[in-house]
């Protein structure tokens, strides 16, 4: 597979998302599927209350249709779709409960974790069924770390951690849409280099889907993706890194997501142990808002950071 062939799933998903927006956004608005804004969040966000959410359905629909159309429908594609759509379903339930019960929090933490755990276990079973190597490639050293059965525990923890890191990144107009497009673009290139055609098609389709969605999600957003989109994106991104044996590289390419979740962890630990906050608010993108940055400045800065990290990750993958 070459770059020209990648343009087909990318373009198809982009057009599908672009066409789905005007069809689904009015439906979400008519159903009163509006965003509930946290009272403790930045006050500037209160004006966003009522903006249609659950727009992640647009992303996942465009992704699935494009990936199925341009792939050979192998077990690897099944794994990618199960990870993305499965996590997206957990997010959909979370969003639905938020909207129906008019509260900013949907599923309880335990319920959300249980749903993500079930999807992760299914992914592990599918990886086992295709004989996926139970080792982790280590960049720089041209070697791999064999984990045996512990690899599946790693997969579960990795999926839970990184999907929630991606989820935390979804807090400003266009922030996750842009950073995830960059990350998936990097993994599309890696998939081609690793001769993983289904993963290449899937990641290219995701790039198109989130860019099509970004047309409606850029500031000022006409629709939010909700947990439906953010968890679906996170699940698909982790699965792509697993199938390309690039789990460690995801920590670099997805460095923006890692920083976001670390900011939350640091904030919680600091407040519980010292009674003090390190950041004005976490995740860290809200901290920059509260120190005076405009929303657009925060988003574009994080996009640039994502581009730099993706470029470094691709260089490391190519050299080592």
C-alpha positions in Angstrom: 0.0 0.0 0.0 1.3 3.5 -0.9 0.3 7.0 -0.1 -2.0 7.3 -3.0 -4.0 4.3 -1.9 -4.3 5.9 1.6 -6.1 8.9 0.1 -9.2 6.8 -0.7 -10.2 5.8 2.8 -9.1 9.2 4.1 -11.1 11.1 1.5 -14.1 8.8 1.8 -14.3 9.2 5.6 -13.8 13.0 5.3 -16.7 13.3 2.8 -18.9 11.0 4.9 -18.3 13.0 8.1 -18.8 16.3 6.1 -22.1 15.1 4.8 -23.3 13.6 8.0 -22.8 16.8 10.0 -25.7 18.8 8.5 -27.9 15.7 8.8 -27.1 14.6 12.4 -26.4 17.9 14.1 -30.0 19.2 13.7 -31.3 15.8 15.0 -29.1 16.0 18.1 -30.4 19.5 18.6 -34.0 18.5 18.2 -33.6 15.6 20.6 -32.1 18.2 23.1 -28.8 16.2 23.3 -27.1 19.3 24.6 -23.8 19.5 26.5 -24.0 19.8 30.3 -21.2 22.2 31.5 -19.4 21.6 34.8 -20.1 24.5 37.2 -16.5 24.3 38.5 -15.1 24.7 34.9 -14.0 28.0 33.3 -16.8 30.4 33.3 -16.3 31.2 29.6 -17.5 27.7 28.9 -20.9 28.3 30.3 -22.1 29.8 27.0 -21.4 26.4 25.4 -24.2 24.8 27.4 -26.8 23.3 25.1 -24.4 22.8 22.2 -25.3 19.4 20.6 -23.0 16.6 21.8 -22.6 12.9 21.0 -21.2 14.1 17.7 -18.7 11.2 18.0 -21.4 9.2 16.2 -20.4 11.1 13.1 -16.8 10.1 13.5 -17.4 6.5 14.2 -19.9 6.1 11.4 -17.7 7.6 8.8 -14.7 5.6 10.1 -16.5 2.3 10.0 -18.0 2.8 6.5 -14.7 3.9 5.0 -12.6 1.3 6.7 -15.0 -1.5 5.6 -15.1 -0.3 2.1 -11.4 0.0 1.5 -10.0 -2.9 3.5 -9.8 -6.7 3.1 -11.9 -7.2 6.3 -9.2 -9.3 8.0 -9.1 -10.2 11.8 -6.8 -7.2 12.3 -9.5 -4.9 11.1 -12.0 -6.6 13.4 -9.7 -5.9 16.3 -9.4 -2.2 15.3 -13.2 -1.8 14.9 -14.0 -3.6 18.2 -11.5 -1.4 20.1 -12.8 1.8 18.6 -16.6 1.1 18.3 -16.6 -0.8 21.6 -15.0 2.0 23.5 -17.3 4.4 21.6 -20.3 2.4 22.8 -19.2 2.9 26.4 -18.8 6.6 25.7 -22.3 6.7 24.1 -23.9 5.2 27.2 -22.0 7.8 29.3 -23.2 10.6 27.1 -26.8 9.4 26.9 -27.0 9.2 30.7 -25.6 12.7 31.1 -28.2 14.0 28.7 -31.3 12.1 29.9 -30.6 12.8 33.6 -29.4 16.3 32.9 -26.1 15.9 34.8 -22.5 16.7 33.9 -21.4 13.1 35.0 -22.9 10.1 33.3 -21.8 6.6 34.1 -20.1 6.1 37.5 -16.4 5.6 37.4 -16.8 1.9 38.2 -19.4 1.5 35.5 -17.3 3.2 32.9 -14.2 1.2 33.9 -16.2 -2.1 33.7 -17.3 -1.3 30.2 -13.8 -0.4 29.1 -12.5 -3.5 30.8 -14.9 -5.8 28.9 -13.9 -4.3 25.5 -10.2 -4.6 26.4 -10.7 -8.3 27.3 -12.4 -8.9 24.0 -9.5 -7.3 22.2 -7.0 -9.5 24.2 -9.0 -12.6 23.1 -8.9 -11.5 19.5 -5.1 -10.8 19.7 -4.6 -14.2 21.2 -6.7 -15.9 18.5 -4.6 -14.4 15.7 -1.3 -15.3 17.4 -0.2 -11.7 17.9 3.3 -11.6 19.4 3.3 -11.1 23.2 6.3 -8.8 23.2 6.9 -5.1 23.1 9.3 -3.5 20.7 11.8 -1.2 22.3 12.9 1.8 20.2 16.6 2.8 20.2 17.8 -0.7 21.1 16.4 -2.7 18.1 15.1 -5.3 20.4 11.8 -6.6 21.9 10.8 -7.3 25.5 9.0 -10.7 25.7 6.1 -10.6 28.3 4.3 -13.9 27.7 0.9 -13.9 29.4 1.7 -10.6 31.1 1.4 -9.0 27.7 -2.4 -9.2 27.9 -2.4 -7.5 31.3 -0.2 -4.8 29.7 -2.7 -4.4 26.8 -5.6 -4.0 29.3 -3.8 -1.4 31.4 -2.5 0.4 28.3 -6.0 0.6 26.7 -7.6 1.8 29.9 -4.8 4.4 30.6 -4.4 5.8 27.1 -8.1 5.9 26.1 -8.8 7.9 29.2 -5.8 10.2 28.5 -7.4 10.9 25.1 -10.7 11.4 26.8 -9.2 14.0 29.1 -7.9 15.9 26.1 -11.4 16.6 24.8 -12.2 19.8 26.5 -11.8 22.7 24.0 -13.2 23.3 20.6 -11.2 21.3 18.0 -8.5 20.3 20.5 -8.9 16.5 20.3 -10.0 16.5 16.7 -6.8 18.1 15.6 -4.4 16.3 17.9 -5.9 12.9 17.2 -5.8 13.5 13.4 -2.0 14.2 13.8 -1.5 11.0 15.9 -3.5 8.8 13.5 -1.7 10.3 10.6 1.6 9.3 12.1 0.4 5.7 12.7 -0.9 5.5 9.2 2.7 6.1 8.0 4.0 3.6 10.6 1.4 1.0 9.5 2.6 1.4 5.8 6.2 1.0 6.9 5.3 -2.1 9.0 3.3 -3.6 6.1 0.1 -3.6 8.1 -2.4 -2.7 5.3 -5.6 -3.0 7.4 -4.2 -0.8 10.1 -3.1 1.7 7.5 -6.6 1.9 6.0 -8.2 2.2 9.5 -5.9 5.0 10.6 -6.2 6.9 7.3 -10.0 6.6 7.6 -9.9 7.9 11.1 -7.8 10.9 10.0 -10.5 11.7 7.4 -13.3 11.2 9.9 -11.9 13.5 12.5 -10.9 16.1 10.0 -14.4 16.1 8.6 -15.8 16.4 12.1 -13.4 19.3 12.8 -15.2 21.4 10.2 -18.1 21.5 12.7 -16.0 21.2 15.9 -13.6 24.0 15.3 -14.1 27.2 17.5 -16.8 28.1 17.9 -18.0 24.5 17.9 -21.4 23.7 16.4 -21.2 20.2 17.9 -19.1 18.3 20.5 -17.9 14.7 20.1 -18.6 13.7 23.7 -17.3 10.6 25.2 -18.7 8.7 22.3 -16.0 10.2 20.1 -13.2 10.6 22.6 -13.3 7.1 23.9 -13.8 5.7 20.4 -10.8 7.6 19.2 -8.7 6.5 22.2 -9.6 2.8 21.8 -8.8 2.9 18.1 -5.5 4.7 18.6 -4.2 2.2 21.2 -5.3 -0.8 19.0 -3.4 0.8 16.0 -0.2 1.0 18.2 -0.6 -2.6 19.3 -1.0 -4.0 15.8 2.0 -2.0 14.5 4.1 -3.1 17.5 4.5 0.6 18.4 3.1 0.8 21.9 6.1 2.6 23.3 6.1 5.1 20.4 2.4 5.9 21.2 3.6 7.5 24.5 5.7 9.9 22.4 3.5 10.4 19.4 0.5 10.8 21.8 2.6 12.9 24.2 -0.1 15.6 24.4 -2.5 13.0 25.7 0.0 11.7 28.2 0.7 15.2 29.5 -3.1 15.8 29.9 -3.7 12.7 32.0 -0.5 13.3 34.0 -1.7 16.8 34.9 -4.9 15.3 36.3 -3.0 12.7 38.3 -0.5 15.3 39.7 -3.4 17.7 40.6 -5.3 15.0 42.5 -2.2 13.7 44.3 -1.1 17.2 45.3 -4.5 18.3 46.5 -5.0 15.1 48.6 -1.6 15.0 50.1 -0.8 18.7 50.5 -4.1 20.4 50.1 -2.7 22.5 47.3 -3.3 22.6 43.6 -0.3 22.6 41.1 -2.4 23.9 38.3 -5.2 26.4 38.3 -7.4 23.6 36.9 -6.8 20.3 35.3 -6.6 18.9 32.7 -3.8 21.2 31.8 -5.5 22.9 28.8 -7.9 24.5 31.3 -4.9 25.8 33.3 -3.6 27.7 30.2 -7.1 29.2 29.7 -7.2 30.4 33.3 -3.8 32.1 33.0 -5.2 34.2 30.2 -4.6 32.3 27.0 -7.5 32.3 24.4 -9.1 29.0 23.6 -7.8 29.2 20.1 -4.3 29.8 21.3 -4.3 26.8 23.6 -5.7 24.6 20.8 -3.2 25.7 18.1 -0.3 25.4 20.6 -1.3 21.8 21.5 -1.7 21.0 17.7 1.9 22.2 17.1 3.2 20.2 20.0 1.4 17.2 18.6 3.0 17.7 15.2 6.5 18.0 16.7 6.0 14.8 18.8 4.6 12.9 15.8 7.6 14.0 13.7 10.0 12.8 16.3 8.2 9.5 16.7 8.3 8.9 13.0 12.0 9.7 12.9 12.7 7.3 15.7 10.6 4.6 14.0 12.5 5.1 10.7 16.0 5.1 12.2 15.6 2.5 14.9 
